[in-house]
Amino acid sequence: MRMHVESVLELTHLVDYTMPKIKTMPKGWNETNGKDKLGDFAEEYWYYDNITKKSEEQFIDSYLKRAKKKGYHQSQDKTVRIYALAKEGIPTISSDTPSAKCWYRRQYGCYEKSITL
Protein backbone atom coordinates (compact mmCIF):
# COMPACT_ATOMS: atom_id res chain seq x y z
CA MET A 1 0.00 0.00 0.00
CA ARG A 2 2.84 2.38 0.80
CA MET A 3 4.29 1.93 -2.69
CA HIS A 4 0.88 2.68 -4.21
CA VAL A 5 0.48 5.88 -2.21
CA GLU A 6 3.99 7.04 -3.16
CA SER A 7 3.33 6.26 -6.82
CA VAL A 8 0.03 8.17 -6.77
CA LEU A 9 1.74 11.19 -5.18
CA GLU A 10 4.55 11.15 -7.75
CA LEU A 11 2.09 10.83 -10.64
CA THR A 12 0.10 13.75 -9.23
CA HIS A 13 3.24 15.91 -9.10
CA LEU A 14 4.09 15.06 -12.71
CA VAL A 15 0.58 15.91 -13.82
CA ASP A 16 0.89 19.29 -12.07
CA TYR A 17 3.98 20.06 -14.17
CA THR A 18 2.77 18.82 -17.54
CA MET A 19 -0.98 19.44 -17.35
CA PRO A 20 -1.83 22.05 -14.70
CA LYS A 21 -5.43 21.87 -13.43
CA ILE A 22 -6.22 18.65 -15.31
CA LYS A 23 -6.38 16.46 -12.21
CA THR A 24 -9.78 17.93 -11.35
CA MET A 25 -11.26 16.46 -14.55
CA PRO A 26 -10.66 12.70 -14.54
CA LYS A 27 -11.13 11.82 -10.90
CA GLY A 28 -8.44 9.74 -9.22
CA TRP A 29 -8.44 6.39 -7.46
CA ASN A 30 -11.78 4.67 -6.87
CA GLU A 31 -11.37 2.20 -4.05
CA THR A 32 -14.67 0.48 -4.87
CA ASN A 33 -13.69 -0.72 -8.34
CA GLY A 34 -9.90 -0.38 -8.12
CA LYS A 35 -9.70 1.98 -11.09
CA ASP A 36 -7.76 5.21 -11.34
CA LYS A 37 -9.08 7.55 -14.01
CA LEU A 38 -6.27 10.06 -13.65
CA GLY A 39 -3.62 7.37 -14.00
CA ASP A 40 -5.37 5.84 -17.01
CA PHE A 41 -5.75 9.28 -18.55
CA ALA A 42 -2.07 10.15 -18.04
CA GLU A 43 -0.99 6.86 -19.60
CA GLU A 44 -2.25 8.08 -22.99
CA TYR A 45 -2.39 11.87 -22.61
CA TRP A 46 0.66 12.59 -20.44
CA TYR A 47 1.07 16.12 -21.79
CA TYR A 48 -1.27 18.80 -23.12
CA ASP A 49 0.44 18.54 -26.52
CA ASN A 50 -0.81 14.96 -26.80
CA ILE A 51 -4.31 16.38 -26.63
CA THR A 52 -3.95 19.53 -28.72
CA LYS A 53 -2.06 17.89 -31.57
CA LYS A 54 -5.47 16.47 -32.45
CA SER A 55 -8.46 18.47 -33.54
CA GLU A 56 -11.18 18.78 -30.92
CA GLU A 57 -13.29 16.27 -32.82
CA GLN A 58 -10.40 13.78 -33.06
CA PHE A 59 -9.65 14.11 -29.35
CA ILE A 60 -13.30 13.62 -28.40
CA ASP A 61 -13.48 10.48 -30.52
CA SER A 62 -10.19 9.15 -29.13
CA TYR A 63 -11.05 9.94 -25.51
CA LEU A 64 -14.53 8.44 -25.66
CA LYS A 65 -13.26 5.24 -27.28
CA ARG A 66 -10.58 4.93 -24.61
CA ALA A 67 -13.14 5.57 -21.83
CA LYS A 68 -15.38 2.84 -23.23
CA LYS A 69 -12.44 0.41 -23.51
CA LYS A 70 -11.42 1.11 -19.89
CA GLY A 71 -15.00 0.74 -18.64
CA TYR A 72 -15.57 4.40 -17.73
CA HIS A 73 -18.64 6.58 -18.29
CA GLN A 74 -18.28 8.40 -21.59
CA SER A 75 -18.96 12.11 -21.16
CA GLN A 76 -18.65 14.28 -24.23
CA ASP A 77 -19.15 17.43 -22.14
CA LYS A 78 -16.19 16.54 -19.91
CA THR A 79 -14.11 15.73 -22.99
CA VAL A 80 -14.82 19.17 -24.47
CA ARG A 81 -13.80 20.79 -21.14
CA ILE A 82 -10.56 18.77 -21.07
CA TYR A 83 -9.73 19.87 -24.61
CA ALA A 84 -10.40 23.53 -23.75
CA LEU A 85 -8.21 23.24 -20.66
CA ALA A 86 -5.43 21.71 -22.75
CA LYS A 87 -5.66 24.58 -25.27
CA GLU A 88 -5.44 27.20 -22.50
CA GLY A 89 -3.04 25.40 -20.15
CA ILE A 90 0.56 26.50 -19.61
CA PRO A 91 2.75 23.58 -18.52
CA THR A 92 5.89 24.28 -16.52
CA ILE A 93 7.87 21.57 -18.33
CA SER A 94 8.16 21.54 -22.12
CA SER A 95 7.02 18.42 -23.96
CA ASP A 96 10.39 18.56 -25.73
CA THR A 97 12.16 17.99 -22.43
CA PRO A 98 13.44 14.41 -22.68
CA SER A 99 12.92 13.90 -18.96
CA ALA A 100 9.17 14.68 -19.15
CA LYS A 101 8.19 11.61 -21.14
CA CYS A 102 10.81 9.51 -19.36
CA TRP A 103 9.30 10.48 -15.99
CA TYR A 104 5.87 9.38 -17.14
CA ARG A 105 7.04 6.10 -18.61
CA ARG A 106 9.06 5.25 -15.50
CA GLN A 107 6.45 6.45 -13.04
CA TYR A 108 3.51 4.90 -14.82
CA GLY A 109 5.34 1.56 -14.82
CA CYS A 110 5.88 1.85 -11.05
CA TYR A 111 2.30 3.00 -10.63
CA GLU A 112 0.94 0.02 -12.59
CA LYS A 113 2.99 -2.39 -10.46
CA SER A 114 1.72 -0.81 -7.24
CA ILE A 115 -1.90 -1.32 -8.28
CA THR A 116 -1.42 -5.03 -8.79
CA LEU A 117 0.27 -5.58 -5.40
N, C-alpha and C positions, 0 to 999 in steps of 0.2 A: 504494500500500500504506500509506503514511504516513497518508493521509486516512482509510482504513478503520480503522486502529488508533486514531486519535484519536476517530473516531465511536463505536467500540466502548467506549472508555474513558468517553466522555461519557454514553452510554446506560447503562452500568453505574452511574455516579454517580447518574443520575436514578432508576434502579430502587432504589438504596439509600435514597433519600429517600421515594419513594412506595410502595414495597413491600419493606420490610426483610426480609431472609432469603430472598426468593423466588428469587434468582438461583442457588440451589443446586438448584432443582427442574427447570426446563427448562434443560438444559445449553446452553452457548453455541455458538460457531462450530465447525463441523465442516469441516475443510479438505478431507476426502475428497469430500464431496458438495456443498460450498459453501453449506450451509444453516446458519442461526443460529436455534436454537429460542428463545433468550431474546429476540432481536430480534423474531421473529414473534409471540411471546407478548405482548410489550409493545405491539405495534402495536394489538392488540385490547383487552387488559386492562392498560392503562397505570397503573391505580391499584386498590388493593384494593376500593374502592367499586364498581368495574366488575364485580367478581366477586361481592361480597356483596349487591348489589342484586337478584341472582337467588337463587332457592332453590338448595339444593345439587343437587337433581335437574336443574334448568334449566341450571346451570353445567356439570355433568358432560356433559349432552347437547350443549351449545354447544361445550365444549372438545374433546370427542371428534370432533364433526363437523369442527371447524376443523383438528384434527390430521390427520384423514383427507384433507381437502382439500389440506393442505400437504405430504402424503406422509410424515408422522411416524407412529411406532408409537403406537397408542392404548391408553393405560394408565389404566383406571378407578381403580386404587389410587392412582396419582400424582395424578390429578385430585381425589380425595377429600382427599389431603394438602394440595394447593394451596388448596382451599376452606377447610380447617381453619386453615391458616396465615393466610389472608386474614381470617378471622373474629377471630383472635387478634392479628394484627399491628397495630402502632401506627406509622403513617407520621409523618415529621417535617414534611411539607408537607401542608396540607389540600387535598382535592380541589376545594374551592371557590376556591382560589387561582388566579386567572386565568393566572398564569405557569406553573403545573404542566402543564396540558394544552398550552399554547403550546410549552413546552420539548419535550414529546414530539413534537408535530406537526413542529416545526422540526428537531429532532434526528433523528427517524425518517426524514424526507425526506433529510437529509444522509447518514444511515446507508445508506439504500437506494441512493443514488447511488454511494457508495463501494464497494458490493458489485459493482456492474456495471462498475466501472472495470477 
